[in-house]
């Protein structure tokens, strides 16, 4: 994917789509819409929600939920303060053990010693990525990324959306893609049991990206997939109250 989480420009510019280009000042009134993201756990196991942000998004999130199978929880995106955007990613940490703040560690998606927040860069995992930019009239932007790895199936659905397809479409897929993981990409977590599929070459088309894309075209499988003609990797939803991110089972 086109460095959604590393660049400092709106995704709309990366895709060649015009944006509002309005630049707010520190005294400007923030737009009223504040979005929520609801996480749903349908994995059959407990997951710990992790989050990380772009370098230009100053507010990393804490108080993230731990979800037993069947549970859900909602967080509010911190997009209302200057510079009126939040660009980042969420993921499900698996196989976590230990005491939060000291010995806490996850077999897949580990991102530091806390159960409710991340303090380190995460290990490769499935991602739900967002660009909440209140200065971009086409935002929010959203996508599912298996560019680094496939660990859990993810879907993203816009809540209370006003807009027809392809705007506000559900992205990702609920299908378990581990059975289609090439042998060379198969891995297990640090606990020796939790499986995932590691992308060994994120910037080129490979057997990994071909296998995953053929089963789940509405998710990134390699970093430049959004440049391919007819790709279905990214969507935007100008009018919605937020999103539901569902983690499915493997």
Residue pairs with C-beta under 8 A, 6 or more apart in sequence:
1 129
1 143
1 145
1 147
1 220
1 222
1 223
1 224
1 225
1 226
1 233
1 234
2 11
2 14
2 15
2 223
2 224
2 226
2 227
3 14
3 223
4 11
4 14
4 87
4 129
4 131
4 141
4 143
4 145
5 52
5 53
5 54
5 87
5 88
5 89
5 129
6 54
6 55
7 14
7 54
8 54
8 55
8 56
10 19
10 131
10 133
10 135
10 136
10 138
10 139
10 141
11 131
11 139
11 141
11 234
11 236
12 18
12 19
12 136
12 138
12 139
12 141
12 236
13 19
14 226
15 226
15 234
17 138
19 136
19 137
19 138
20 135
20 136
20 137
20 138
21 135
22 135
22 137
23 135
24 30
24 82
24 83
24 84
24 134
24 135
26 82
28 84
30 80
30 81
30 82
30 84
30 134
31 84
31 134
33 134
34 76
34 77
34 79
34 80
35 76
35 77
35 79
35 132
35 140
35 240
35 241
35 242
35 243
36 74
36 75
36 76
36 77
36 159
36 241
36 242
36 243
37 74
37 75
37 77
37 90
37 130
37 242
37 243
37 244
37 245
38 72
38 73
38 74
38 159
38 242
38 243
38 244
38 245
39 49
39 65
39 67
39 72
39 73
39 74
39 75
39 90
39 244
39 245
39 246
39 247
40 67
40 72
40 244
40 245
40 246
40 247
41 47
41 67
41 68
41 69
41 70
41 71
41 72
41 92
41 247
42 69
42 70
42 246
42 247
42 248
42 249
43 69
43 92
43 94
43 152
43 247
43 248
43 249
43 250
44 69
44 249
45 69
45 94
45 249
46 66
46 67
46 68
46 69
46 96
47 66
47 67
47 92
47 93
47 94
47 152
47 247
48 64
48 66
48 67
48 92
48 93
48 94
48 96
48 106
48 115
49 64
49 65
49 66
49 67
49 73
49 90
49 91
49 92
49 93
50 64
50 90
50 91
50 92
50 93
50 109
50 111
50 118
50 122
50 125
51 60
51 61
51 64
51 88
51 89
51 90
51 91
51 117
51 118
52 60
52 88
52 89
52 111
52 118
52 121
52 122
53 59
53 60
53 61
53 86
53 87
53 88
53 89
54 87
54 88
56 83
56 85
56 87
57 85
57 86
57 87
57 88
59 78
59 81
59 86
60 88
60 117
60 118
61 75
61 78
61 88
61 117
62 116
62 117
63 75
63 116
63 117
64 75
64 116
64 117
65 71
65 73
65 75
65 116
66 115
66 116
67 73
74 242
77 86
77 130
77 132
77 242
78 86
79 85
79 86
79 132
79 133
79 134
80 134
83 135
84 133
84 134
84 135
85 131
85 132
85 133
85 134
85 135
85 136
85 139
86 130
86 132
87 130
87 131
87 132
87 133
88 129
88 130
89 127
89 128
89 129
89 130
89 145
90 127
90 128
90 130
90 245
91 109
91 122
91 125
91 126
91 127
91 128
91 151
92 109
92 125
92 126
92 151
92 152
92 154
92 247
93 106
93 108
93 109
93 110
93 111
93 122
93 125
94 106
94 107
94 108
94 109
94 151
94 152
94 189
94 194
95 106
95 107
95 108
95 189
95 190
95 191
95 193
95 194
96 104
96 105
96 106
96 107
96 110
96 115
97 103
97 104
97 105
97 191
98 104
98 105
98 113
100 113
100 114
100 115
100 116
101 113
101 114
102 113
103 113
104 113
104 114
104 115
105 113
105 190
106 123
106 189
106 190
107 189
107 190
107 191
107 193
107 194
108 123
108 125
108 151
108 189
108 190
108 194
108 196
109 122
109 123
109 125
109 151
110 120
110 122
110 123
110 190
111 118
111 119
111 120
111 121
111 122
111 123
112 118
112 119
112 120
113 119
124 148
124 149
124 151
124 196
124 198
124 199
125 148
125 149
125 151
125 152
125 196
126 144
126 145
126 146
126 149
126 150
126 151
126 152
126 153
126 154
127 144
127 145
127 146
127 147
127 148
127 154
128 142
128 144
128 145
128 154
128 156
128 172
128 245
129 142
129 143
129 144
129 145
130 140
130 141
130 142
130 243
131 139
131 140
131 141
131 142
132 139
132 140
133 139
133 140
133 141
137 238
138 236
138 238
139 236
139 238
140 236
140 237
140 240
140 243
141 234
141 235
141 236
142 156
142 158
142 171
142 234
142 235
142 236
142 237
142 243
143 156
143 171
143 219
143 220
143 233
143 234
143 235
144 154
144 155
144 156
144 171
144 172
144 173
144 216
144 218
144 219
144 220
145 219
145 220
146 177
146 197
146 199
146 212
146 216
146 219
146 220
146 221
147 199
147 202
147 220
147 221
147 222
147 223
148 198
148 199
148 202
149 187
149 196
149 197
149 198
149 199
150 177
150 178
150 181
150 196
150 197
150 199
150 212
151 196
151 197
151 250
152 247
152 248
152 249
152 250
153 172
153 173
153 174
153 175
153 176
153 177
153 216
153 247
153 248
153 249
153 250
154 172
154 219
154 245
154 246
154 247
154 248
155 170
155 171
155 172
155 173
155 174
155 245
155 246
155 248
156 170
156 171
156 172
156 243
156 244
156 245
156 246
157 170
157 243
157 244
157 246
158 168
158 169
158 170
158 237
158 240
158 242
158 243
159 240
159 241
159 242
159 243
159 244
160 240
160 241
160 242
161 167
161 168
161 237
161 239
161 240
162 168
162 239
162 240
163 237
163 238
163 239
163 240
166 232
166 235
167 235
167 236
167 237
167 238
168 235
168 236
168 237
168 239
168 240
169 218
169 235
170 218
171 218
171 219
171 234
171 235
172 216
172 218
172 219
173 215
173 216
173 218
173 219
174 246
174 248
175 215
175 216
175 248
176 248
176 249
176 250
177 197
177 211
177 212
177 215
177 216
178 195
178 196
178 197
178 250
180 211
180 212
180 214
180 215
181 197
181 208
181 211
182 197
182 207
182 208
182 211
184 200
184 207
185 197
185 198
185 199
185 200
185 207
185 208
186 195
186 197
186 198
187 195
187 196
187 197
187 198
188 194
188 195
188 196
189 195
189 196
195 250
197 208
197 212
199 206
199 208
199 209
199 221
199 222
200 206
200 208
201 208
201 222
202 222
202 223
203 222
203 223
203 224
204 222
205 222
206 222
208 221
208 222
209 221
209 222
209 225
210 221
212 219
212 221
213 219
213 221
213 225
217 231
217 232
218 232
218 233
219 233
220 226
220 233
225 231
225 233
226 233
226 234
237 243
